[in-house]
Amino acid sequence: MGDLTSRFLQACQRHGVLAATAESCTGGLIIAAMTDIPGSSSTVDRGFVTYSNEAKVDMLGVAAATLDAYGAVSSQTAHEMAKGALERSRAGIALAVTGIAGPDGGSADKPVGLVWFGLARSGMPVVTEKRVFDNRGRDFIRRETVRHALTMGLSALAG
């Protein structure tokens, strides 16, 4: 994971942007992966850990109506999380994740392993993506979520 994280941070540096995260199911693992890299302070602005719905509303400006209508694990919430992280930071790119890491909490509509990703960049439309990871345990789902979020960020900066 360190190599992927380093490549993402190097891409941020090349583009002259700071990075921010808005994390729910990962509980700060994405920002931790970034700040594990020496020198990351030149490209990392902040991480929002918004595990509860109240935190999503208070810290990121996610609309309570969005949470009521679509739930925390939805494209709409991931979109608003990414947008809020970008707007409430000095970052030029924000990665957001909200999902169900398990072992319980899933349903037929939203199974364990479902994660919605949001990516916001200054001056560009917010992008969301859905992934359903194999239910190989909480650690696996969270690790794969970190990997996919960083890969999305790297691709956005390369494109």
Salt bridges, closest charged atoms under 4 A:
ASP3 OD2 - ARG7 NE 3.35
ASP45 OD2 - ARG46 NE 2.69
ASP45 OD1 - ARG90 NE 3.40
GLU87 OE2 - LYS83 NZ 3.20
GLU129 OE1 - ARG131 NH2 3.44
GLU129 OE1 - HIS148 NE2 2.73
ASP134 OD2 - ARG136 NH2 3.64
GLU144 OE2 - ARG147 NE 3.37
